[in-house]
Amino acid sequence: MKYAVVQDMIDRFGAAELTQLTDRADPPAGTYDSDAIEQALNDAEAEIDAYLLARYALPLTTVPTNLTRIACDMARYQLFGPSITDEVTKRYGDAVAFLKSVSRGETVLGIDQTTGTAPTVVNAPEHFGPARTFSRYTLRDYCD
């Protein structure tokens, strides 16, 4: 399952920016190249999968929204080429840091690791017990 599609890129970054990044026609056609965007998204997906494979069964059946954002940020980084900005580099670095955290098990995606679906909670653990025996009020005469 794809983490992001061309429309996700348009929604996040706008058609004007994508046109600037992908319109390589001579003379410029004035539209974005959906094939170039699709290739960048495929590259981002492969990079994401490399990190997720350590913890999750792939392909994921449910795509968390943070993976869509990360895929778009990584694809945008790929499209920028030599004219890359600090903001784009930072967003890419943040995406990679998040994915590394997921691969080490420090962060979870909120989906089942074996099936790639969102887990259902049935009979969640509950805690019941007697009231506290000791508190600062019941021990106040014993403290200095």
C-alpha positions, 0 to 999 in steps of 0.5 A, spaced: 500 500 500 502 506 498 504 511 503 502 517 499 500 519 492 501 525 487 494 528 490 497 528 497 503 532 495 499 537 491 495 538 498 501 539 502 506 543 497 501 546 492 501 545 484 506 551 483 511 548 487 511 542 484 511 545 477 517 549 479 520 542 481 518 537 476 517 541 469 523 540 465 520 540 459 523 545 454 520 550 453 517 549 460 510 546 459 507 550 466 504 543 469 507 539 474 510 532 472 506 527 475 511 521 473 517 525 476 513 526 483 510 518 483 518 516 482 520 520 488 514 517 492 516 510 490 523 512 492 520 515 499 516 509 500 522 504 499 526 508 504 520 508 509 520 500 508 527 499 510 526 502 516 519 499 518 521 492 516 525 491 522 518 492 526 512 491 522 510 486 517 509 489 510 506 491 506 501 495 511 494 494 511 493 501 514 497 507 513 498 512 519 497 519 517 504 521 520 507 516 514 503 520 509 506 526 511 513 523 512 513 520 505 511 527 502 517 530 506 522 525 503 519 525 496 519 533 496 527 532 499 528 528 493 525 533 488 529 539 490 535 537 487 541 542 488 537 548 490 535 545 496 532 549 502 534 548 509 527 547 511 526 541 506 533 538 509 530 539 516 523 536 515 527 530 511 532 529 517 526 529 522 522 524 518 529 520 518 530 521 525 522 518 526 523 512 522 530 510 526 526 511 532 520 506 530 526 501 527 529 501 534 522 500 538 522 507 541 516 510 537 510 506 535 506 507 529 499 505 533 498 499 528 499 491 529 506 489 528 504 483 525 498 484 521 500 492 519 492 494 522 490 498 527 489 494 533 482 493 537 482 494 544 478 488 548 478 488 555 483 493 556 486 492 563 483 495 569 486 496 576 482 496 582 484 495 589 483 498 596 484 505 599 491 507 601 492 505 608 498 510 609 498 518 607 501 524 609 495 525 613 495 519 617 502 519 618 503 527 620 504 525 627 510 521 626 514 526 621 518 531 624 
